[in-house]
Structure formats: C-alpha cells, structure tokens
Amino acid sequence: MSQDDKLIDLNSERAKRVHDIKEKRLNEVRNAFEQAMPLGKPKKKSKSKPKKR
C-alpha cells in the first residue's frame, strides 16, 4: 500500500487550480475597477459647534 501515499486526488487539485484562476481574475478586475473609479477615503466628520439660529 505504499502507492496510496503517492496518489493524487485529481478532483481536489482541479478545484484548487480553478479557484486560483478565478481568484487571479477577480483580483485583476478589482484592480482595473479601482484604477477606473478609485474609492475615495472616507472623510472624517469634524466636530463642529451647532449653528446658532
């Protein structure tokens, strides 16, 4: 049974590869989107006094 140690589960290896490919593509799309429409940093609200009426 020494061959069992060398067996590779092709389904799990394929799933990993497909996941890596999709993750790479997702990162590419995310980077392209951020370049096209950069997300502005949230502005900090200043603690100003309320307006007098």
C-alpha positions in Angstrom: 0.0 0.0 0.0 2.9 2.3 -0.4 1.4 3.6 -3.7 -1.6 5.1 -1.7 0.7 7.8 -0.3 1.6 8.9 -3.9 -2.0 9.1 -5.2 -3.2 12.5 -6.0 -6.9 13.4 -5.8 -7.4 15.0 -9.2 -10.8 16.5 -8.3 -9.3 18.4 -5.4 -6.3 19.5 -7.4 -8.5 20.7 -10.2 -10.7 22.6 -7.7 -7.7 24.3 -6.2 -6.4 25.3 -9.7 -9.8 26.6 -10.8 -10.1 28.5 -7.6 -6.7 30.1 -8.1 -7.5 31.0 -11.7 -10.8 32.7 -10.6 -9.1 34.4 -7.7 -6.5 35.8 -10.0 -9.1 37.0 -12.5 -11.1 38.6 -9.6 -8.0 40.5 -8.4 -7.3 41.7 -12.0 -10.9 43.0 -12.3 -10.8 44.6 -8.8 -7.5 46.4 -9.7 -8.9 47.6 -13.0 -12.0 48.9 -11.3 -10.1 50.7 -8.6 -8.0 52.4 -11.3 -11.1 53.4 -13.3 -13.1 54.5 -10.3 -10.9 55.0 -7.3 -12.6 54.7 -4.0 -12.2 57.9 -2.0 -11.1 57.7 1.5 -14.0 58.4 3.9 -13.9 62.0 5.1 -13.7 62.5 8.8 -16.5 64.5 10.2 -15.3 67.4 12.1 -16.9 68.0 15.5 -18.2 71.5 14.8 -20.4 73.5 17.0 -24.1 73.5 16.1 -25.2 76.6 14.1 -26.9 79.3 16.1 -30.3 80.4 14.9 
